[in-house]
């Protein structure tokens, strides 16, 4: 799914591939714990935070995260952290595939070449954003409504909203530590072999209001 329009009670989405599908880049054990334990906990805690606030039960995840100032103070931090955890992880898992191919980058591929000059430069800047993130967080490729691309990073479970997310790289330790230990750079380099360019291109088309592309 491209648009995150679910509302309370939120559910744990299944992985779109088998736990071992991304090996040797991301191992089976990491995928299991990352999805079935970490993401599941964010889903449970988000529902728990919202349970006694029925006026927010019809709000989508995107609405909740872009209107945090309207969330009651007692649950604002919980919605920000756990809602962000659900939002970010769903995008992360669904943005990968065992059959990665740049040939499926489509219109997004053209935009990357125009914005950065080459895939190599894009990858270098994306990797640097991930390496520069101190502690836990994400590196992102995002777009504005005009289709202009930007690479940035966010801490913890923050999102880049209202900018439109296209790709994200999870650099929390639980995303890679079982296989890579302290070698975050190796994990980041290998992640580029898992990008689902078809999904990324679809997201980009939605970002600029052209979902038919």
Legacy VTK file of the C-alpha trace (Angstrom):
# vtk DataFile Version 3.0
C-alpha trace
ASCII
DATASET POLYDATA
POINTS 213 float
0.000 0.000 0.000
1.175 3.513 -0.802
-1.129 5.703 1.258
-1.268 5.236 5.009
-4.990 5.863 5.515
-5.757 3.314 8.243
-7.321 4.491 11.467
-7.844 3.150 14.984
-7.582 0.314 15.847
-4.358 0.007 13.897
-3.192 -3.439 12.828
0.191 -5.021 12.236
0.626 -5.265 8.490
2.204 -8.524 7.294
5.589 -8.369 5.619
5.202 -8.256 1.823
7.842 -11.017 1.519
9.268 -13.885 3.585
11.499 -13.154 6.573
14.566 -14.479 4.748
13.739 -12.885 1.394
16.265 -10.043 1.732
19.241 -12.229 2.610
22.191 -11.857 2.418
21.614 -8.124 2.885
19.202 -8.319 5.838
19.002 -11.578 7.774
15.937 -13.607 8.707
16.290 -13.152 12.460
16.535 -9.371 12.182
13.452 -9.204 9.964
11.468 -11.328 12.395
12.340 -9.338 15.507
12.148 -5.998 13.697
8.679 -6.662 12.284
6.991 -9.078 14.700
8.356 -7.569 17.901
9.423 -3.936 17.423
6.737 -2.859 14.953
4.079 -4.899 16.742
4.884 -3.071 19.975
4.483 0.321 18.308
1.080 -0.756 16.969
-0.050 -1.989 20.388
1.154 1.137 22.184
-0.444 3.477 19.643
-3.808 1.757 20.070
-3.408 1.862 23.848
-2.718 5.599 23.760
-5.785 6.319 21.638
-8.185 3.858 23.281
-9.864 6.395 25.587
-9.975 9.208 23.009
-12.756 8.210 20.563
-12.755 11.550 18.757
-9.432 10.531 17.210
-10.515 7.030 16.175
-11.437 8.161 12.663
-8.177 10.020 12.101
-5.704 8.410 9.744
-2.122 7.886 10.826
-1.023 10.735 8.569
-3.637 13.039 10.110
-2.498 12.178 13.613
1.165 12.845 12.830
0.595 16.086 10.939
-1.693 17.478 13.645
0.217 16.586 16.793
-0.546 19.997 18.254
-4.222 19.027 18.378
-3.548 15.782 20.234
-4.219 16.030 24.011
-1.036 16.602 25.967
-1.330 13.393 28.064
-0.991 11.229 24.922
0.849 13.575 22.559
4.288 12.058 23.117
2.942 8.503 22.912
1.189 9.248 19.607
4.264 10.963 18.224
6.640 8.132 19.144
4.418 5.120 18.516
2.506 6.614 15.607
5.813 7.558 14.037
7.081 4.053 14.711
4.143 2.537 12.863
4.296 5.041 10.002
8.041 4.788 9.484
8.274 1.015 9.772
5.422 0.383 7.332
7.122 2.591 4.767
10.479 0.933 5.435
9.328 -2.677 5.081
7.132 -1.992 2.061
9.936 -0.032 0.406
12.138 -3.124 0.072
12.023 -6.179 -2.177
14.162 -9.237 -2.954
13.874 -8.284 -6.644
15.322 -4.792 -6.661
15.752 -3.237 -10.105
16.510 0.363 -11.054
14.722 -0.281 -14.332
11.490 0.092 -12.358
12.393 3.558 -11.066
10.428 5.204 -13.873
9.658 8.866 -13.463
11.415 8.911 -10.093
14.584 7.645 -11.743
14.498 10.563 -14.149
13.980 12.971 -11.254
16.939 11.488 -9.337
19.209 11.919 -12.328
18.026 15.488 -12.832
18.311 16.415 -9.145
21.550 14.632 -8.213
23.282 13.996 -11.546
23.627 10.232 -11.109
22.472 7.310 -8.992
25.973 7.150 -7.512
25.743 10.692 -6.173
22.248 10.008 -4.839
23.490 6.894 -3.033
26.511 8.723 -1.613
24.336 11.508 -0.200
21.734 9.108 1.144
24.451 7.036 2.811
26.048 10.120 4.336
22.721 11.276 5.755
22.316 7.862 7.390
25.870 7.807 8.732
25.551 11.349 10.097
22.446 10.476 12.093
23.794 10.233 15.633
21.993 7.529 17.553
18.651 6.272 16.297
16.644 7.568 13.370
16.199 7.487 9.620
17.563 8.816 6.347
14.904 9.861 3.832
14.353 10.693 0.204
11.368 13.031 0.149
9.541 15.241 -2.318
7.559 18.438 -2.176
4.356 18.883 -4.192
6.335 20.249 -7.124
8.381 17.059 -7.355
11.603 18.533 -6.016
13.625 15.851 -4.232
15.532 16.234 -0.996
17.589 13.952 1.245
17.310 14.489 4.987
17.415 12.603 8.283
15.174 12.524 11.328
15.829 11.393 14.912
14.037 8.637 16.784
10.559 8.025 15.261
10.049 11.523 13.870
8.727 11.795 10.321
9.461 14.295 7.534
5.768 15.221 7.239
4.377 17.380 5.662
7.062 16.612 3.059
6.135 13.500 1.099
8.212 10.370 1.842
9.519 8.234 -1.019
12.312 6.122 0.493
13.625 5.709 3.992
16.524 3.879 5.564
16.130 2.734 9.175
19.339 3.204 11.168
18.060 2.190 14.584
20.428 -0.502 15.889
17.642 -3.084 15.953
17.464 -2.799 12.145
20.938 -4.226 11.652
22.797 -5.138 14.856
22.237 -8.919 14.833
24.077 -9.203 11.519
26.316 -6.138 11.325
27.003 -5.233 14.993
28.733 -1.823 14.874
29.218 -1.859 11.078
26.393 0.520 10.261
28.105 1.554 7.027
28.041 -2.012 5.674
24.331 -2.317 6.425
23.628 1.007 4.716
25.597 0.026 1.609
23.767 -3.291 1.366
20.352 -1.683 1.856
20.628 -0.127 -1.611
20.382 -3.657 -3.032
16.902 -4.042 -1.519
15.155 -0.864 -2.713
11.736 -1.475 -4.243
12.009 1.051 -7.033
8.539 0.256 -8.342
6.965 1.211 -5.011
9.222 4.256 -4.709
8.149 5.459 -8.145
4.481 4.959 -7.219
4.977 6.992 -4.050
6.644 9.768 -6.018
3.735 9.893 -8.445
1.305 10.213 -5.532
3.475 12.928 -3.965
3.086 15.137 -7.032
-0.579 14.319 -7.597
-0.025 12.016 -10.569
-0.886 8.507 -9.275
-1.669 7.353 -12.814
2.021 7.558 -13.789
LINES 1 214
213 0 1 2 3 4 5 6 7 8 9 10 11 12 13 14 15 16 17 18 19 20 21 22 23 24 25 26 27 28 29 30 31 32 33 34 35 36 37 38 39 40 41 42 43 44 45 46 47 48 49 50 51 52 53 54 55 56 57 58 59 60 61 62 63 64 65 66 67 68 69 70 71 72 73 74 75 76 77 78 79 80 81 82 83 84 85 86 87 88 89 90 91 92 93 94 95 96 97 98 99 100 101 102 103 104 105 106 107 108 109 110 111 112 113 114 115 116 117 118 119 120 121 122 123 124 125 126 127 128 129 130 131 132 133 134 135 136 137 138 139 140 141 142 143 144 145 146 147 148 149 150 151 152 153 154 155 156 157 158 159 160 161 162 163 164 165 166 167 168 169 170 171 172 173 174 175 176 177 178 179 180 181 182 183 184 185 186 187 188 189 190 191 192 193 194 195 196 197 198 199 200 201 202 203 204 205 206 207 208 209 210 211 212
